[in-house]
Amino acid sequence: MTTEVAFSGRMPSENVNGLKEHAKDLLENPRQLRLVIAVVDVEQATQKFDKGITVPRLRVRHIELVGEKNVASVQKLLAKELAARTGADQLPFPEGTEAPVDFEGDDEWAEEAAQDNVTSIVDSRSDEERDAGVQ
């Protein structure tokens, strides 16, 4: 079974690329997280013989930035879809901390985490080691 998915780097044409008009804000506030809604299809697939998988490459057909008045409802929908897929309504984060997803862009969680020296566990194994089950 395929366990990887890739994105094409191409953006859709101007009339269905709702991010284009926000380019200035994206550059001025590059660390701010933003919600988008997108329609995708599979543009092509890449066969990885060494892993024995075929990886679909998604193409963005239409993308829009979620407006401020709709952020809360889209966040709820995102949490609902995450819960349906994983059984959890949010991804696991260090106990006693909030999820580091702040769509208002103040990076409060990230700043607190840096001050408290909260670190993440990074998996440094190579793809081959992961595939072989090396711990």
Buried (B, 14 or more C-beta within 10 A) or exposed (E): EEEEEEEEEEEBEEEBBBBBEBEEEEEEEEEBEBBEEBEBEEBEEEEEEEBEBEBBBBBBEBBBBBEEEBBEEBBEBBBEEBEEEEEEEEEEBEEEEEEBBBBEEEBEBEEEBEEEEBEEEEEEEEEEEEEEEEE
